[in-house]
Amino acid sequence: MTEFETVYRTYFRDVELYLRAICKDESLAEELTEQVFFQAMKALPGFRGDCDVRTWLCAMGRNCYLSHLRKARPSEDIDDLQIPDPRASIEEQIIDRAQAMAIHRLLHDLPEPYKEVFSLRIFGQLSFEDIGSLFGRTANWACVTYHRARRKIQEQMEGYI
């Protein structure tokens, strides 16, 4: 088995789950995962090993997703938003599918890295340590960024009421 085959078999599922968590679209996640491993196949000989292979692949996935967003950024009409109750916690609102869609719309407009950190924590259910590692930062940075993103979303929701 080649080195690439080993990397592919070991990390394919992790990369796909990561991309599903950040883009919330199964078919897009599959397409982006294919792009990641195509890029990885070409770049693997030059991989220096400065970080974990999973982190390297997820960073490639993140970059593919951001490129996709830049190319096809749909505009959303704010009048079409279904505004959830801001008095409930973010976690409770995620449970309700209709309210989750409104939060996704608000999340879509949130600047990076808040958008991705919030998505990884809530939808990807990653630990702050894992999120920090993906960004090359500390778990504390990930925790602070998550809570700032959460506060920004709550403030936006309160502004609509």
C-alpha positions in Angstrom: 0.0 0.0 0.0 1.4 3.4 -0.9 1.7 6.3 1.5 -1.2 8.1 -0.2 -3.4 5.1 0.1 -2.7 4.9 3.8 -3.5 8.6 4.3 -6.6 8.2 2.3 -7.9 5.2 4.2 -7.0 6.6 7.5 -8.3 10.2 7.2 -11.0 10.2 4.5 -13.9 9.9 7.0 -12.5 12.5 9.3 -12.1 15.0 6.5 -15.6 14.3 5.1 -17.2 14.7 8.6 -15.3 17.9 9.1 -16.5 19.3 5.8 -20.1 18.2 6.5 -19.9 20.1 9.8 -18.7 23.4 8.2 -20.7 23.4 5.0 -23.9 21.5 6.1 -24.4 20.0 2.7 -23.6 16.4 2.2 -23.1 16.4 -1.6 -20.9 19.5 -1.3 -18.9 17.9 1.5 -18.3 14.8 -0.7 -17.2 17.0 -3.6 -14.8 19.0 -1.5 -13.4 15.9 0.1 -12.5 14.6 -3.3 -10.8 17.9 -4.0 -8.9 17.7 -0.8 -7.5 14.3 -1.5 -6.7 15.1 -5.1 -4.7 18.1 -3.8 -3.2 15.9 -1.0 -2.1 13.3 -3.6 0.0 16.0 -5.4 1.2 17.7 -2.2 2.0 14.7 0.0 5.6 14.3 -1.1 6.2 17.9 0.1 4.4 17.5 3.4 7.0 18.5 6.1 5.1 17.0 9.0 5.0 20.2 11.0 1.5 19.3 12.1 -0.8 16.2 12.3 -1.8 14.9 8.9 -5.5 15.2 9.9 -5.0 18.9 10.7 -3.2 19.4 7.4 -6.0 17.7 5.5 -8.7 19.6 7.3 -6.9 22.9 6.7 -6.9 22.0 3.0 -10.7 21.2 3.3 -11.3 24.6 5.0 -9.5 26.3 2.2 -11.5 24.4 -0.5 -14.7 25.4 1.2 -13.7 29.0 1.5 -12.8 29.1 -2.2 -16.2 27.5 -3.0 -17.9 30.3 -0.9 -16.0 33.0 -2.7 -17.1 31.6 -6.1 -20.7 31.0 -5.4 -21.8 33.3 -2.6 -25.6 33.4 -2.8 -27.3 36.5 -1.4 -30.0 36.0 1.1 -33.0 38.4 1.5 -33.2 39.4 5.1 -37.0 39.6 4.8 -37.2 35.9 4.3 -35.6 35.1 7.6 -37.6 33.3 10.2 -36.4 34.8 13.4 -36.1 32.5 16.4 -36.8 33.5 20.1 -33.6 35.1 21.3 -34.4 34.3 25.0 -33.7 30.6 24.4 -30.1 29.5 24.4 -28.3 28.9 21.1 -28.0 25.2 21.8 -31.8 24.8 22.4 -32.6 26.7 19.2 -30.4 24.4 17.1 -32.6 21.5 18.1 -35.6 23.1 16.3 -35.0 22.6 12.6 -36.9 25.8 11.4 -35.1 27.9 14.0 -31.8 26.3 13.0 -32.2 27.5 9.5 -32.6 31.1 10.7 -29.4 30.6 12.7 -27.6 29.2 9.7 -28.6 32.3 7.8 -27.2 34.5 10.5 -24.1 32.3 10.8 -23.6 32.6 7.1 -23.0 36.4 7.5 -20.7 36.0 10.5 -17.1 36.9 9.8 -14.4 34.3 10.0 -13.1 32.7 12.2 -16.3 33.1 14.3 -18.4 31.3 11.7 -16.2 28.3 11.4 -15.4 28.0 15.1 -19.1 28.1 16.0 -19.9 25.5 13.3 -17.2 23.2 14.4 -18.3 23.4 18.0 -22.1 23.1 17.5 -22.4 21.0 14.4 -19.1 19.2 14.3 -19.2 18.7 18.1 -15.4 19.2 18.2 -13.6 20.0 21.4 -12.0 23.4 21.9 -8.6 21.7 21.8 -9.4 20.1 18.4 -10.7 23.4 17.1 -7.7 25.3 18.3 -5.4 22.7 16.7 -7.1 23.2 13.3 -6.4 26.9 13.5 -2.9 26.4 14.9 -4.1 28.1 18.1 -4.8 27.2 21.7 -7.9 25.6 23.2 -8.5 28.9 25.1 -8.5 30.9 21.9 -11.1 28.5 20.4 -13.3 28.8 23.5 -13.1 32.6 23.5 -13.8 32.8 19.8 -16.8 30.4 20.1 -18.3 32.5 22.9 -17.8 35.7 21.0 -19.5 34.1 17.9 -22.4 32.9 20.1 -22.8 36.4 21.6 -22.8 38.0 18.1 -25.5 35.6 16.9 -27.6 36.3 19.9 -27.2 40.1 19.5 -28.2 39.8 15.8 -31.3 37.8 16.7 -32.3 40.4 19.4 -31.9 43.1 16.8 -34.6 41.6 14.6 -37.2 41.5 17.4 
